[in-house]
Amino acid sequence: MNESEEKYAKLYNRLPEYVQLRKRDGEVWEQYMGIVLHWKLKYLKELCVELDYKSVLEVGCGTGDLLANFPAPGKVKKIGIDISTENIIAAKNSYPDISFYSGMAQDVFVTENIKGIDIGILSDILEHVEDDSGLLKACGNVSKYVVLNLPIEKVPEYANRVYGINDVQGHLRAYSIQDAIDMCERAGMKIVRYIEKKYVQEPIFRTYLFNKLVKKAEDPIKGLIKYNEELLHIDLTPEYYKSIFFALLKK
C-alpha cells in the first residue's frame, strides 16, 4: 500500500461504526443486520434473480455479512476483500467457509489470481474510494456482472454535509443519479437495469423510527406525534431525502 492507501486502511480499522459491528452484538449490530437483510439484499437479489452464477466476489465487504447472506443456489464460491485488516479478522471468525483477503482490491486480484467471477458486488463502497470509476472498472474486469448500491446524496437532506476523509461515514463525495450513470460510463460498464429506492420509504426504516421515537420514548404519546410528523414530511416531500441507486452492470 502507498501512503494514501494506508491512511484509509487505518481509518476503517478505527471508524466507530465498524468497531461496533466487529463486536457482533448490541443495538448497532441489530440495526445494521436489519439493513443488510431487509434493505440492501432485498434489491440486490431482485437485480440478480435471473442470473445463473457459481461465484460471487464482494469488494469492500466490511465484516462479511452481506456476502455471507447473499443467495447461494447450489455450490457458490464466495470471496470477500476489504482494506481493513480488523474487518477481515472479524469476517473470517464469523464466516470460515468464505475466502477473505485484506488489502487493495486491485492488488488482491493479482496476488490471489482472482478472475472469471460471475457476480462482483460493490455495496456502499464507491463513495469511500478516491478513484470510484477505476475500482468499478477493475471489478468489471474480473467479473461477468457487477451489482452495486450507491447513495444518492445530492439532495436537501445533505445540503450542509462536508464530504471528505473526515466525514463521519468516510464518504468522499455526493452523487446524483446522473453522476452515478456517468461514473458507470467512465468505467466502461453498461447498465443492464437499475432501481432507485428511498430507505425512508421502506418498512424497515419505519419500524426503526417507531422504535426510536415511540417504544423507547419517555413520553410515548409525544413520541407518536413526532413519528407521525416525520412520516408526513417523508410522504409529502420524498425529494428531500437521499435515495439508493441499485444497478446491475456488465462490460
Beta strands, then each sheet from edge to edge (+ up, - down):
strand 1: 55-59
strand 2: 77-82
strand 3: 99-102
strand 4: 117-123
strand 5: 143-152
strand 6: 190-197
strand 7: 243-250
sheet 1: 3+ 2+ 1+ 4+ 5+ 7- 6+
end
